[in-house]
Amino acid sequence: MSSSQMLKGILEGCLLGIIEKGETYGYEMIEKLESYGFQMISEGSIYPVLMRMQKEGFVQSVLKASPSGPKRKYYTLTALGQKEYEEFKLRWNELSHSVNRLVEEEIE
């Protein structure tokens, strides 16, 4: 399984985490994810997730003028999105703890 396949399952939670830190637009989210070490993310992979999160009521967006080029769509978390992010963090902590225990266990 490739890193990009593994990331698909957690991308929504990661995007919620980026947006939770402050209003941001799509390309800026990619840059922020890259700064955390996620090198395999493309614009084509985040926009469908952002659209789904908006339909589910986790984020809201507003178009704002850009200093260079067309308007940008900026995203913020809703109260429901904040709740979803908190639940993601709990699920991630449980899952990552279990996986770490499994892969770090020495064979006796």
Long-range contacts (C-beta under 8 A, 24 or more apart in sequence): 3-40, 4-40, 4-45, 7-38, 7-40, 7-41, 8-45, 10-92, 11-41, 11-45, 11-46, 11-49, 12-49, 12-52, 12-53, 12-88, 13-85, 13-88, 13-89, 13-91, 13-92, 14-38, 15-46, 15-49, 15-50, 15-53, 16-53, 16-58, 16-59, 16-77, 16-81, 16-84, 16-85, 16-88, 17-85, 17-88, 17-89, 19-59, 19-75, 19-76, 19-77, 19-81, 20-77, 20-81, 20-82, 20-85, 23-74, 23-75, 23-76, 24-74, 24-75, 25-72, 25-73, 25-74, 25-75, 26-50, 26-72, 26-73, 26-75, 29-75, 50-75, 53-81, 56-80, 57-81, 58-84
